[in-house]
């Protein structure tokens, strides 16, 4: 799925930063959610300036929490710990629809998620290529 792709990209990207920079610390050594650990790793450990807007960070966080709600709570917001993140995403993008606390995922949700993941992955890769123009092959390994 697209979320698995995103999670893999975050892992591959962090591993590449660790290798190129010769860092002892890994992303998994940090605390927080996957996206929080990734952001901390890029900005504070690898010192990679990532020009991702706060809105895009919020959108990626929302995408991951929509997935978590669907997988771990059957799409029911009631009792889901990050319901406010999912609701904020839904309010910004008008998708997924929320009916009686249930997520209603449709084609618009899928297209929105695809656009967000594409923009995010493209932005982080461009940031890396800008910082490491001579190491593009190393970053892609």
C-alpha positions as CSV (number, residue, x, y, z in Angstrom):
1,X,0.0,0.0,0.0
2,X,1.0,3.6,-0.2
3,X,1.5,3.9,3.6
4,X,3.9,0.9,3.5
5,X,5.8,2.7,0.7
6,X,5.9,5.9,2.8
7,X,7.2,4.0,5.9
8,X,9.8,2.3,3.8
9,X,10.9,5.6,2.2
10,X,11.3,7.1,5.7
11,X,13.4,4.1,6.8
12,X,15.6,4.0,3.6
13,X,16.1,7.7,3.8
14,X,17.2,7.7,7.4
15,X,19.5,4.7,6.8
16,X,21.1,6.6,3.9
17,X,21.6,9.7,6.0
18,X,23.2,7.6,8.7
19,X,25.5,6.0,6.2
20,X,26.5,9.1,4.3
21,X,27.1,11.1,7.5
22,X,28.7,8.3,9.5
23,X,26.2,8.7,12.3
24,X,26.1,6.2,15.2
25,X,22.5,7.1,16.1
26,X,19.6,5.6,14.1
27,X,16.1,6.9,13.7
28,X,14.8,4.0,15.8
29,X,16.9,5.2,18.7
30,X,14.7,8.3,19.0
31,X,11.3,8.6,20.7
32,X,8.0,9.5,19.2
33,X,5.9,8.4,16.3
34,X,7.5,7.4,13.0
35,X,7.1,10.8,11.5
36,X,8.3,12.6,14.6
37,X,11.4,10.4,14.8
38,X,12.1,11.0,11.1
39,X,11.8,14.8,11.5
40,X,14.0,14.8,14.6
41,X,16.6,12.6,12.8
42,X,16.8,14.7,9.7
43,X,16.8,18.1,11.4
44,X,18.6,17.5,14.6
45,X,20.8,14.4,14.1
46,X,21.8,14.6,10.4
47,X,21.4,18.4,10.3
48,X,19.6,18.1,7.0
49,X,17.4,21.1,6.4
50,X,14.1,19.7,5.1
51,X,11.9,22.5,3.5
52,X,8.7,20.7,4.4
53,X,6.0,23.2,5.5
54,X,4.2,22.7,8.8
55,X,1.1,22.0,6.9
56,X,2.7,19.1,4.9
57,X,4.1,17.6,8.1
58,X,0.6,17.8,9.6
59,X,-0.8,16.2,6.5
60,X,1.7,13.3,6.6
61,X,0.9,12.8,10.2
62,X,-2.8,12.8,9.3
63,X,-2.3,10.2,6.6
64,X,-0.5,7.9,9.0
65,X,-3.1,8.3,11.7
66,X,-6.0,7.6,9.2
67,X,-4.2,4.4,8.4
68,X,-3.8,3.6,12.1
69,X,-7.4,4.3,12.8
70,X,-8.5,2.0,10.0
71,X,-6.2,-0.8,10.9
72,X,-6.3,-0.6,14.7
73,X,-9.8,0.7,15.4
74,X,-11.8,-0.4,12.3
75,X,-12.2,3.2,11.2
76,X,-14.0,4.3,14.4
77,X,-12.8,7.6,15.8
78,X,-14.5,7.0,19.2
79,X,-11.8,5.6,21.4
80,X,-9.0,6.3,18.9
81,X,-6.2,8.2,20.6
82,X,-5.3,10.4,17.6
83,X,-8.9,11.1,16.6
84,X,-8.2,14.9,16.7
85,X,-5.4,14.5,14.1
86,X,-7.7,12.5,11.8
87,X,-10.5,15.0,12.3
88,X,-8.2,18.0,11.5
89,X,-7.0,16.3,8.4
90,X,-10.6,15.6,7.3
91,X,-11.5,19.3,8.0
92,X,-8.6,20.5,5.9
93,X,-9.2,18.2,2.9
94,X,-12.9,17.4,3.2
95,X,-11.9,13.7,3.1
96,X,-12.2,11.1,4.5
97,X,-15.8,11.9,5.4
98,X,-16.8,11.2,9.0
99,X,-20.2,9.9,9.7
100,X,-21.3,9.1,13.2
101,X,-17.6,8.8,14.3
102,X,-16.8,6.4,11.4
103,X,-14.3,7.2,8.6
104,X,-15.7,6.9,5.1
105,X,-12.7,6.5,2.8
106,X,-13.3,6.9,-0.9
107,X,-11.6,7.7,-4.2
108,X,-11.0,11.4,-3.0
109,X,-9.3,10.2,0.1
110,X,-7.0,7.9,-2.0
111,X,-6.1,10.7,-4.4
112,X,-5.5,13.2,-1.6
113,X,-3.2,10.8,0.2
114,X,-1.3,10.0,-3.0
115,X,-0.7,13.7,-3.7
116,X,0.5,14.3,-0.1
117,X,2.8,11.3,-0.1
118,X,4.2,12.3,-3.5
119,X,4.8,15.9,-2.4
120,X,6.5,14.8,0.8
121,X,8.8,12.2,-0.7
122,X,9.8,14.5,-3.5
123,X,10.6,17.3,-1.1
124,X,12.8,15.2,1.2
125,X,14.6,13.6,-1.7
126,X,15.3,17.0,-3.3
127,X,16.6,18.3,0.0
128,X,19.0,15.4,0.2
129,X,20.2,15.9,-3.4
130,X,20.8,19.6,-2.7
131,X,22.9,18.9,0.4
132,X,24.7,15.9,-1.1
133,X,25.0,16.6,-4.9
134,X,28.1,14.4,-5.2
135,X,26.6,11.5,-3.2
136,X,23.4,10.9,-5.1
137,X,24.3,7.3,-5.9
138,X,25.2,6.7,-2.2
139,X,21.8,8.1,-1.1
140,X,19.9,5.9,-3.5
141,X,21.6,2.7,-2.4
